[in-house]
Amino acid sequence: MFTGIIESIGSIRSLTPKGGDVRVYVETGKLDLGDVKLGDSIAVNGVCLTAVELPGDGFWADVSRETLDCTAFNELKSGSRVNLEKALTPTTRLGGHLVSGHVDGVGEVVSRSDNARAIQFRIRAPKELAKYIAHKGSITVDGTSLTVNVVDGAEFELTIVPHTLAETIMADYRPGRRVNLEVDLLARYLERLLLGDKAAEANAGSGITESFLAANGYLKS
């Protein structure tokens, strides 16, 4: 688990094809690896990876075919800057929100504009994720915990303050860039809980509609 508070900007130093997937070397910059052991998890642009080698100034990890297919990781190359966060501990300050490091989908930066000293980004999410994105709710973009300011269909807006721009890779974002998205973990569990006994049925899907909510007492008539 992670908090979505980025600890360091690192860079990809090597991407080596290996048996159908990829082994990656991530140089970790100012990230303190003193308490990291082999097998520990580190989030790279919001993707939870396992450290398999620790040469000192970074770590090696294996990236599965599934991860390459379901994230924007396959667009990274040697020299790409990445957001890094070590897994949380029982004493970690939960400054962001609970983040699993399991990417739900890939979004696209639609626009970027100035907003006083901040930057306003508009991002388009995959349509199937739109129901999980709420005004003033939390979302993870490339591993960064952020607050949604505007929701418009499958698109949402973020206001990024100078500190976040300086401490993450968001300053690099331009329209057309693909980004990893992870929706609020609680929204996922709530959807499943609302299904009740139907959750045990094969191919139940979400099945949550306005009529479903009204019939089960979640909406007033």
C-alpha positions as CSV (number, residue, x, y, z in Angstrom):
1,M,0.0,0.0,0.0
2,F,1.0,3.6,-0.6
3,T,-0.2,7.1,0.2
4,G,0.2,8.9,-3.1
5,I,2.7,11.3,-1.7
6,I,5.7,11.2,-4.0
7,E,9.0,10.9,-2.3
8,S,11.4,11.3,-5.2
9,I,11.6,11.8,-8.9
10,G,13.7,9.0,-10.4
11,S,14.6,8.1,-13.9
12,I,14.5,5.0,-16.1
13,R,18.1,3.9,-16.9
14,S,17.5,0.5,-18.6
15,L,14.6,-1.4,-20.1
16,T,15.7,-4.9,-21.1
17,P,13.3,-7.3,-22.8
18,K,13.4,-10.7,-21.0
19,G,11.4,-13.7,-21.9
20,G,8.4,-11.8,-23.2
21,D,8.3,-9.1,-20.5
22,V,10.8,-6.5,-19.4
23,R,13.4,-6.0,-16.6
24,V,13.8,-2.3,-15.7
25,Y,16.5,-0.4,-13.8
26,V,15.2,2.7,-12.0
27,E,17.7,5.2,-10.7
28,T,16.0,6.6,-7.5
29,G,17.5,10.0,-7.0
30,K,17.0,11.3,-3.5
31,L,14.9,8.3,-2.4
32,D,16.4,6.8,0.7
33,L,17.0,3.1,0.0
34,G,18.6,2.4,3.4
35,D,15.5,0.6,4.7
36,V,14.6,-1.2,1.4
37,K,15.2,-4.9,1.1
38,L,14.9,-7.3,-1.7
39,G,11.3,-8.1,-2.3
40,D,10.1,-4.8,-1.1
41,S,7.5,-2.8,-3.1
42,I,8.2,0.6,-4.7
43,A,5.6,2.5,-6.8
44,V,6.9,3.8,-10.1
45,N,4.4,6.2,-11.7
46,G,1.8,4.5,-9.5
47,V,2.7,1.0,-10.6
48,C,3.7,-1.3,-7.7
49,L,7.0,-3.0,-8.6
50,T,9.1,-5.5,-6.6
51,A,12.8,-4.7,-6.0
52,V,14.7,-7.8,-7.2
53,E,18.2,-6.2,-7.1
54,L,19.6,-3.3,-5.2
55,P,22.9,-2.1,-6.7
56,G,23.0,1.1,-4.5
57,D,21.7,4.1,-6.5
58,G,18.5,2.4,-7.6
59,F,16.8,-1.0,-8.1
60,W,16.0,-3.6,-10.7
61,A,12.4,-4.9,-11.1
62,D,10.5,-7.2,-13.5
63,V,7.6,-5.7,-15.3
64,S,5.0,-8.3,-16.4
65,R,3.2,-8.5,-19.8
66,E,0.0,-7.7,-17.9
67,T,1.5,-4.5,-16.5
68,L,2.8,-3.5,-19.9
69,D,-0.6,-4.0,-21.4
70,C,-2.6,-2.2,-18.7
71,T,-0.5,0.8,-17.9
72,A,1.4,3.5,-19.7
73,F,4.7,1.8,-18.6
74,N,5.3,0.6,-22.2
75,E,5.7,4.3,-23.2
76,L,8.7,4.8,-20.9
77,K,12.2,4.8,-22.3
78,S,15.7,5.2,-21.0
79,G,15.9,8.7,-19.5
80,S,12.2,9.0,-18.7
81,R,11.5,10.7,-15.4
82,V,9.2,8.8,-13.0
83,N,7.4,9.4,-9.7
84,L,8.7,7.2,-6.8
85,E,7.2,6.2,-3.5
86,K,8.2,3.4,-1.1
87,A,5.5,1.3,0.5
88,L,3.9,2.8,3.6
89,T,4.7,1.5,7.1
90,P,2.4,1.5,10.3
91,T,4.1,4.8,11.3
92,T,3.8,6.6,7.9
93,R,1.8,9.8,7.8
94,L,-1.2,9.2,5.5
95,G,-0.9,12.6,3.8
96,G,-2.7,11.5,0.6
97,H,-5.2,8.6,0.5
98,L,-4.9,4.8,0.4
99,V,-3.3,3.7,-2.9
100,S,-2.8,0.1,-3.9
101,G,-0.4,0.6,-6.7
102,H,-2.7,-1.4,-9.0
103,V,-3.5,0.8,-12.0
104,D,-7.1,0.8,-13.1
105,G,-6.6,2.4,-16.5
106,V,-4.7,4.8,-18.7
107,G,-5.9,8.4,-19.1
108,E,-4.9,11.2,-21.4
109,V,-4.0,14.8,-20.6
110,V,-6.5,16.9,-22.7
111,S,-5.3,20.4,-21.8
112,R,-3.0,22.4,-19.6
113,S,-3.5,26.1,-18.6
114,D,-2.2,28.6,-16.0
115,N,-4.3,29.2,-12.9
116,A,-2.5,32.0,-11.0
117,R,0.7,30.3,-9.7
118,A,-0.9,26.8,-10.2
119,I,-1.4,24.8,-13.3
120,Q,-4.9,23.5,-14.4
121,F,-4.9,20.1,-16.0
122,R,-7.9,18.4,-17.7
123,I,-7.6,14.6,-18.1
124,R,-9.8,12.1,-19.9
125,A,-10.3,8.8,-18.1
126,P,-11.5,5.6,-19.8
127,K,-15.3,5.6,-19.9
128,E,-15.5,2.6,-17.6
129,L,-13.7,4.5,-14.8
130,A,-15.9,7.7,-15.0
131,K,-18.4,6.4,-12.3
132,Y,-15.6,6.2,-9.7
133,I,-14.5,9.8,-10.2
134,A,-16.2,12.3,-7.9
135,H,-16.1,16.1,-7.4
136,K,-13.6,16.7,-4.5
137,G,-12.9,13.0,-4.4
138,S,-9.4,11.5,-4.6
139,I,-7.7,10.0,-7.6
140,T,-4.1,8.9,-8.3
141,V,-2.4,10.1,-11.4
142,D,1.0,8.5,-12.1
143,G,1.2,7.6,-8.4
144,T,0.3,11.1,-7.1
145,S,-2.7,11.5,-4.8
146,L,-4.8,14.4,-6.1
147,T,-8.1,16.1,-5.5
148,V,-10.6,16.3,-8.3
149,N,-11.9,19.8,-8.8
150,V,-14.3,19.4,-11.7
151,V,-16.0,16.4,-13.3
152,D,-17.4,16.5,-16.8
153,G,-18.4,13.0,-18.0
154,A,-15.2,11.0,-18.3
155,E,-13.1,14.1,-18.0
156,F,-11.9,15.7,-14.8
157,E,-9.8,18.7,-13.8
158,L,-7.0,19.1,-11.3
159,T,-5.4,22.2,-9.9
160,I,-1.7,21.5,-9.3
161,V,0.2,23.9,-6.9
162,P,3.8,24.8,-7.4
163,H,5.1,22.4,-4.7
164,T,3.5,19.4,-6.4
165,L,4.8,20.5,-9.8
166,A,8.3,20.7,-8.4
167,E,8.2,17.4,-6.5
168,T,6.5,15.2,-9.2
169,I,6.8,14.7,-12.9
170,M,3.6,16.7,-13.6
171,A,5.5,19.7,-14.8
172,D,6.4,17.5,-17.8
173,Y,2.7,16.9,-18.7
174,R,1.5,18.2,-22.1
175,P,-1.7,17.5,-24.0
176,G,-1.7,14.0,-25.4
177,R,0.4,12.5,-22.7
178,R,-0.9,9.2,-21.3
179,V,-1.0,8.8,-17.5
180,N,-1.7,5.9,-15.1
181,L,-4.9,6.3,-13.2
182,E,-6.0,4.5,-10.0
183,V,-9.5,5.4,-8.6
184,D,-10.4,5.6,-5.0
185,L,-10.1,2.2,-3.4
186,L,-13.1,2.8,-1.2
187,A,-15.3,3.4,-4.3
188,R,-14.3,0.0,-5.6
189,Y,-15.3,-1.8,-2.4
190,L,-18.5,0.2,-2.1
191,E,-19.6,-0.8,-5.6
192,R,-19.0,-4.5,-4.8
193,L,-20.7,-4.2,-1.4
194,L,-23.9,-2.7,-2.9
195,L,-24.3,-5.7,-5.1
196,G,-25.0,-7.8,-2.0
197,D,-25.8,-11.4,-2.9
198,K,-25.6,-10.7,-6.6
199,A,-21.8,-10.3,-6.2
200,A,-21.6,-14.2,-6.1
201,E,-23.3,-14.5,-9.5
202,A,-21.1,-15.0,-12.5
203,N,-20.8,-12.0,-14.8
204,A,-22.7,-9.9,-12.4
205,G,-20.9,-6.7,-13.4
206,S,-21.6,-3.6,-11.3
207,G,-25.4,-3.7,-11.9
208,I,-25.7,-0.4,-10.0
209,T,-28.2,1.9,-11.6
210,E,-30.4,4.6,-10.3
211,S,-33.3,2.2,-10.2
212,F,-31.2,-0.3,-8.3
213,L,-30.2,2.3,-5.7
214,A,-33.9,3.4,-5.3
215,A,-35.1,-0.2,-4.9
216,N,-32.6,-0.9,-2.2
217,G,-33.3,2.2,-0.2
218,Y,-30.3,4.3,-1.2
219,L,-32.4,7.0,-2.9
220,K,-35.5,8.8,-1.6
221,S,-38.5,8.6,-3.9
